[in-house]
Amino acid sequence: MTLDLKKHKEDLLFVPLGGCGEIGMNLNMYHLDGKWIIMDFGAGFASDYLPGVDMIVPDVSFAVEQKENILGLVLTHIHEDHLGAITYLWQEFDCPIYATPFAAAFLRSKIAANRGADHANIIEIESGGSLELGPFNLEFAEVTHSVPEMNAAIIKTKHGNVYHTGDWKFDPRPMVGACTDDKKLKKAGKDGILAMVGDSTNVFSPGHSGSEGDLRKSLIKLVGQCERMVIVTTFASNVARVETIIRAAEANGRKVIMAGRSLWRIVAAAQEAGYLKDLPELLESDQIKKYPLEKLLIIATGCQGEGLAATSKIAHGTHRDITIKHGDSVIFASKIIPGNEKKIFRVFNQLVKLGAELLTEKDHFVHVSGHPNVDEMEKMYKMIKPQITVPVHGEDVHIHEHIRLAKEWG
């Protein structure tokens, strides 16, 4: 990157090192008066263009050059595309990491499992609270996402305020975590927002993204219609969805088996932070033979076709405990992320060959997004009223459409 910082020492700069022009790998830097803060430090899924590679991380060489002037890393939430690069790259940095209690608990467990950032200084901050880092005064606003304690940031500076949305949506019944803090956001808009750095993921999806509360009713009904063993796969880090699946099993008299270490890690971190209380007994996969198969629901990792995850192993007959029989049902309670289609459909095909019945977002109500659809985006623009829009969290086509809509909304 060619940027003469001597000419911009007192300027407010935004430098995206990941997550802009792509979905995933979110890593954004803000500069003022010679100092920097980092918002998120994410990894991304590798596509078939990188055979043999599972995860990709941002190029942080520019950030490393600014290492002495970085005041801290602020995490908006726990998803892999917002903190997944820490265990791979944190040896290049030594600044504090600021995270809410849930994000801090999850990150500590992730570091313990993967090493790579053993000496990270993780400082807990209150969800919806505030933080002062040099010339940056950050006020956090809780917004709804698929995990609790998702915090957007109102970054207050002498040049104006920036609203950094992170991942968000409007959902009156999120099931886990808080509803979006409309009151705080309306006040931010009234006080004045210079720029909104905003999520572009669902910019081609009209209407509303849907409610996790409505989805829970649908999954309870779908599981009730399944006659044999049920496997449900989703993102382990989608805490609201994991609880929804557990409640769907409970409502239908099924025992829950969790297949995938990341599932156990996320549940433990959530419970440490005060979420996912009063769950029924959760079983390891080696307990499967103790119960009739029609009385079991298995939550499995690997909804994006990841080769080493539980769902792929089950599909290919290599899982040590779980075997698909004819008539079993496999529910993909997740979105097919663009770029992962080939990997996912390989798993689909293998499951069908084994006699499984597939239920996916293509033909059943099994997923709602954690990101805003167009109507929600318009509502946010009317609340925030930014002078400038900076679309991120999207590929070029998403960003282009986001710009078009932002202009249309004034």
N, C-alpha and C positions, 0 to 999 in steps of 0.2 A: 504494500500500500504506500502510495506517495502522498504524504501529508506533512507540510512544514508547520509543526506545532508552534514554532517561535512566532509565526504570524497570527496565531489564533489563541494565544495563551489565555486571554480573558474572555474568549468566546464560549458560548454554549454549543457543544458539538454532540451529535448522535452518530455512533459508529456501530453498525450491525456486523458482527463477525460470523453470525450464523442465524438461520431462521428467516432470512429475507431473500426472496427468490426461491425458497424451498420450504417444505413443511417438515419441521424437526430441527434439531441442533440449535435451539435458540440461545444466543449469546449476544447481548447488547451492551454497549459501553456509552456512558455519558461523561462529558468533559466540561470543566469550568475552572478558570483560574489556575490552570496547570495541574489540576487534580482529576481523578477518574473514579467512577463507581461502575461496577458490572451488575447488570440485571440478568440473572439466570446463567446457566453453564451446561447446556444440554447436549445430548448425543442424538443420533438419528439412525433409522433403519437403512441398511445397505440394500441396493437394488440388484437385479441380475446383471447389471453392468459391472459389478464388482464381485465376480464369482469367488466363493470361499470366505467372503467377508460378512459378518453378522451386524456389526455396529460401526458407525463412522462418527468422527468427532470434528469439531471446527478447527480451522487453522488459527492458532492463538499466538502466532509469532509477533503480531503487532502488539497484542496485550502484554506479552512478555517484555517487549521493549519499554513499555510504560510501567513496569512492575513497581518501581520505587514510588510512583505517584498514585497507585491504586489504593483507595481508602477502604474498600470492602466489596464483597460479593453479596448481593441481596437476592434471595430466592423467593419467587412468587408462589411456588407450590412444588409438589413432589414428583411430578411426572418426569419420565426418563428424558423427554426432549427438552426439559428445563433444568435438570441437575445431573443427568446421566454421565456427563464427561468428567465429573469431579474425580472419580476414582481412577481415571486414566491420565489426567493432565495436571492434577493439583500439585504435583511435585515441582511444577514450574512457578508456583505462586506461594506466597505466605501471608496474604492479607486475611482479615477475619471474614467468616461466613455468617451472615445474618439470616435467621430462619425462625418461623413460628414453632411452637412446641412440637406439633405433629411433624413438620418438615425436619426439625432437628432430630427427633427420635428416629424417623425413617432413614435419614442420612447417616446417622451413627451406625445403625444396623447394616446399612449397605456397605459402609466402609469396613466394618468388622468382617463381613462376608467376602469382600473383594479386595481388601487391602488397598494400597495405592494412594491413600490420603490420610494416613494414620495420625499425623500431627496437625490436622486441620483444626483451627480455632473456631468452633461453632458457638455462636452467641445467640441465645434465644431472645426473640422479640415478641411482643404481644400481637396477636392477630387483630387487625383493625387499629393498631396503635400508631406510633410515630418513631422516627429515627433521624438524628442529625449527623451527617458525615461531611465535615468541612463546609464547603459552600453549598451543599445540597441539604435541603430539609425535606424529608420524605414523610408524607402522611399516607397511611395505608387504608384502603377501603376493602372490606370483605365483599367478594363477588361470588356468585354461584358457579361451580364447575362440577366435575365428577369426583372431586376429592374435597375434603374439608380444608378450611384455612387457606383457600386461594385468595391472595391479596393483590389487588391492583395497587399501583403507586401513583400518588400525586406528588410529583417532584417539583418542589418550590425553589426557584432561583431568582437572582436579581434581574435576569433578563425576561422572566416570565415563568409560568407554571406548565409543566408537561404532564399529561395523563398517560401513564404506561399501563395499558389494559391487562396485559398477560392474557391468559385464557379465561373466558367468562361466558355467561349466558343469563337470561332471565328465566327463573323457574320458581313458581310460588310453592312448589312441594319438592324440594331437592332430596328429601329423605335423610341425607347425611350432610352436615355442614349448614352454613348460614345462607339465607336468601341475599341477593345483591342489595347492598346498602344504598338504596335510591336516595335517601335523604342526604347522605354525605356527598354523593356524586352530583346531585342538583346544586348543592352549595358550592362545590368546586366549579361547576359551570358558571354559576352566578359570580363567583370571585374572579373568574377569567382563566381560560386555558389557552396558552400560546399554541401548543401542538398536542395532538393525540397520536400516540404510537399504538396502532390497533390491530387486533386479530382479523385475519382475512380468510380463515379456513372455509367457512360456509357461505362465501359471498355469492355463490351460484344457487344457493338453496332458498327458495322463497318462503314466506310465512315465518313460523316459529319453530324452534328446534325441538320442542316437546318436553314433557315433564317426566322425571324419573318416577314420580308417584303414579302416573298413568301406566308407565312401562311395568312397574311392579305388578299391577293388576293383570296385565297381559301375560307376563311370565308365569305367574301363579296358575293362570288358566291353561297355558300351553303345557306346562309340566304335568298338570292334572290329566291331560289328554294322552300322555305317553304311557304305554303299557309295560315297557321293559326298562332296562337301565337307561338313565339319562346322563349325558355328559354336556356340561355347559362351559364354553370357553369364552374368556374375555380378557381385557388387560388386568393384570394383577393389581396395578396401581389405581384402578377405577374403584375406589372404596365404596361409593354408593352402589355400584353394580354388584360388587361382591356381596354386600349385605342383601341386596334385592334377591340375588340367586339363593342365598341361604334361607331367606324368608319364604321363597317359593317352594323350596324343598320342605321346610317345616310345615307349611300350609297343606302339603300333600302327603304328610306322614313319611317322608323319606329321610334317611340318614345322609349326612354330608361328608364326602371324602374330598380332601384338597390335595391335588396333584401338582406339585411345583413349589420349590423352596421360596420363590418370591411371594407366593400367596401367604405362606405362614409369616413371612417377614412383614408384609404390609398389615396383616391383621394384628400382629403383636405391637407394631408401632402405633396403629390406630387406637388400640386399647390402652397403651401407655399414655396417650394424649387425651383419653377420656371418651373415645368413640367406640362403636361396635360393642356396646354392653349387652348383657343378657342374651348372648347367642346360645343356640343349642350346641351340643357336643360336636366338635369337628374332629374327623378321623384322618389318620395317615392312610396312604394307598395300600399298605400291606394288611389293612384290616378288612379288605374287600370280601374275603372268603367267609367272613363271619355272618354275613347278612344276605337275604335273598336279593338278587340283582334288581328286581322290580321295586325294591324298597330303598334303592340307592340313587343319589344324585352326586355326580363327580364334578367338581369345579377344577378346570384344567387350564394351565398356562398355554400360550401359543396361538392366540387367535389370528395372528398375522402370518402363520405358516412357518414360524421359526423352527429350524431343523432340530435343535436340541431341546425344544420345549415339550411338555407332556403330550399335547394334542398330536403333534407330528409323530412322536414315538408310538402313541396308541394307534394312529392311522397306519403306520408301517410295521406294526406287530413287534416292536422292539421295547415296549414298556415292560418293566419287570413284573408288574402286578395286574395291569388293566388290559383286558382283551375285549375287542368288539365282537358281539354276536349279532346274527341277523335279526333285525327288528329293533335294535337299540336306537336311541335318538341322540343326535348331536346338535346342540343349539349354539350357533355362533352369535353371542350377544355383544356384537361389536360392529364397527364400521370396517369395510374393506378400504384400507388406506391406499390412495393412488401410488402405484409403483410396486405394491405387494401382491397384485392380482395373480401373477403366475405362481408364486409360492403358495398362496392360499388355495388356488384351484387345484394344485397338485395334491394338497391334503384333502380337499373336497372329493376329488376323483378316487383317491385311495379309500376313503371312508365308505363311499358308495359301493365300491368293489367288495367291501367286507359285509355289505348288507345293511349299513346304517341308514337311517332316515335323517336328512339334513334339514334344519330350520335356520334360515339366514335372513338378513335384512332385506333381501331381494323379494321374499314372499311371506314374511311374517313380521309382526311388530315385536322385535327383539332388541331394539337399540334406539336410544335417543342420544344425540350428540351433546357433548359438553361445551360446544362452541355456538355462537349466535348465528341464527339465520338472518335474512335480510330485514325482516320487520323489527327484530331486536336491535340490529345495528342502527337502523334509522332512529329508534327510540333513544339509543345511547347518544347519537349525534345531537339530538334535540336537547338532551340533558346537559351535555358537556359543552357544546357550542365552540369547538376549537377553531382557531384562526387557520391552523395548518393541519393537514392530515398526513401521517407517515404510516402507510400500510405495511405490516410485516406479517409473519406467520402465514406465508402463502407462496406459491410459485408465481412466476411472472404474470400468468393469465389471471390469477386471483388478485394480484396487486393492481393490475390494469383495471379490472372491474371494480375493485374497491375505490379507486380514484374516481371512476366515472360516477359511481353512486354518491360519493362524498360531495362531488360538485353539484349533483342533482339535488342533494339535501341542503345545499347552501354553504 
